[in-house]
């Protein structure tokens, strides 16, 4: 069964304290892996798409990496405005439209 | 901003009443999706559309129907709302083919009493 697991469920960091969020997945072939950011009361906001193992993408303090079994979202020197829920989703190779989402990691960055 | 609006943004209704949620887009996107988001379950696909009058079921479609008579509008209907359908509903679009990144609207919070 296709599955996405994100860890930890919640993470508290001090401003400037770097860390990583994990997204483990089980799919029968990967078409793409997506990271989103979601603020309270809002829709998910697209961050990155990764397509193959070894691929990396960066945006400001965020860097996403991909292996054959998992993806990491590295947050370098976070700021309070990085506080949000981060969602991971995978698109199986056998489905053009289907996205399987994890439950997310709630990140709180304290000043 | 993917040019998506959802209405209403909040709704409280009673069990057994019909409810229709609207997703409106202004950029002529072909593919549109309805998801629900619940604590502990993440986002789950209800229905999707790949063109006017072309729709298909997602993983949690029971109790929901959809219609797309115009490119810009994708309607989600709960024929007889139940408390288990209390959730936050998101509409999404893709810019190109169905395999492209999905972009989400602001959501509708629905409470069924």
Contacts between the chains, C-beta under 8 A, distances in Angstrom:
chain1	res1	chain2	res2	distance
A	4	B	42	7.6
A	31	B	99	6.3
A	32	B	99	7.3
A	34	B	101	6.4
A	34	B	102	7.7
A	36	B	104	7.8
A	41	B	107	7.7
A	42	B	106	6.1
A	42	B	107	7.1
A	43	B	90	5.4
A	43	B	104	3.7
A	43	B	105	5.3
A	43	B	106	5.1
A	43	B	107	5.2
A	44	B	43	7.3
A	44	B	90	7.4
A	44	B	104	4.8
A	45	B	104	7.6
A	46	B	101	5.6
A	46	B	102	7.8
A	46	B	103	6.0
A	49	B	101	5.6
A	87	B	42	7.1
A	87	B	43	7.2
A	89	B	43	7.5
A	91	B	99	7.0
A	96	B	97	7.3
A	96	B	98	4.4
A	96	B	99	5.1
A	97	B	31	7.1
A	97	B	33	7.4
A	97	B	45	7.9
A	97	B	48	5.5
A	97	B	50	7.6
A	97	B	56	8.0
A	97	B	98	4.5
A	97	B	99	7.8
A	98	B	45	6.6
A	98	B	58	7.7
A	98	B	59	8.0
A	99	B	43	7.5
A	99	B	45	6.9
A	99	B	102	6.3
A	101	B	42	3.8
A	101	B	43	4.3
A	101	B	44	7.4
A	102	B	42	5.7
A	103	B	40	6.0
A	103	B	41	6.9
A	103	B	42	4.7
A	104	B	42	6.6
